[in-house]
Amino acid sequence: MIKVDLITGFLGSGKTTFLKKYAKHFIDQGQKVGILENDYGAVNVDMLLLNELRGENCELEMVAGGCDADCHRRRFKTKLISMGMSGYNRVIIEPSGIFDVDEFFDSLREEPLDRWYEIGNVITIVDGNLENDLSEDSDYFLASQIANAGVIVLSKTKGLSTKQIQSTKEHIRLACKKANLNKDTDSIIIEKDWDEFTASDYEKLTSSGYSLQSYVKKLGTDNASYKTVYFLELPITSSTIKSKVNTLMSDSSFGQIMRAKGFFKENDKWFQFNATKANFELTEMPVGQEVFIIIGEDLNSDKIKEFMEL
């Protein structure tokens, strides 16, 4: 049977960065790996960030959104069926930050997937400096992603203080309490800087497994307030992108914007940007696609479009 792992985590937690390291561990061992990017948005830019992994032992596949939840589930299952016939040793799935984890388990329990795949590890990535003012809906999503995790990996811990990391751990415990999730999260948290991972750290990750827990599921993606707004071929420059993102995230009249990401081209060079309220990253890339994606709660799409298209 094919081992299948789920790398989940809330918006902007760093799933794609972790996935690159995690998948490379298996590729370096000679395993044939299939990576499935499973996003609710109509455009999936994370595929471009994983291009360097493509090769004889690694292929990238995608399920994009832009349709209702039932249609998305059908596409997800259909893609897993086709990947099940591709000779992979392991399939690694990276979903959207607002993915309903139950979809993963439900799909893999259905025929023919239940005969082809064996669930390996559910790994949840959490920002080491997690925002304290997440909405109640976001805390329920966080708890749902933690519920089935075999291991919780904190991201961006380099340079964080012990106090900041302890605050994140406390937030995780409080989110679980809200959802009536009885789970000893502290015992499965890895807070080590990813660049310092050793062979024994990867052994712990690759044998972490998953757990089945009961919790209060307040909402799913069908009725959540989360939305995605995206733009193609906007006139963006490296000197203006950060100020635009800061304005969007600081002005509540646009909605509760949690993540902005995308690519733009300037002077024949591609740049990738990735932003949360706490972090802004701008990186030169070999390839790209002119797209600007905004994700958040209760977004005022008309006002965002008016602002972005000025």
Salt bridges, closest charged atoms under 4 A:
ASP5 OD2 - ARG90 NH1 2.65
ASP28 OD2 - LYS24 NZ 2.93
ASP46 OD2 - LYS261 NZ 3.35
GLU52 OE1 - LYS20 NZ 3.32
GLU59 OE1 - ARG54 NH1 3.92
GLU61 OE1 - LYS79 NZ 3.27
ASP70 OD1 - ARG73 NH1 2.86
ASP100 OD2 - LYS217 NZ 2.67
ASP102 OD2 - LYS217 NZ 3.04
GLU103 OE2 - HIS72 ND1 3.48
ASP106 OD1 - ARG109 NH1 3.61
GLU110 OE1 - LYS77 NZ 2.90
GLU118 OE2 - LYS3 NZ 3.42
ASP127 OD2 - LYS156 NZ 3.34
GLU136 OE2 - LYS218 NZ 2.50
ASP137 OD1 - LYS218 NZ 3.92
ASP139 OD1 - HIS171 NE2 2.75
ASP139 OD2 - LYS178 NZ 2.73
GLU170 OE1 - ARG173 NH2 2.59
ASP186 OD2 - ARG173 NH1 2.77
GLU191 OE1 - LYS169 NZ 2.66
ASP195 OD1 - LYS21 NZ 2.97
ASP201 OD2 - LYS192 NZ 2.81
ASP222 OD2 - ARG73 NH2 3.81
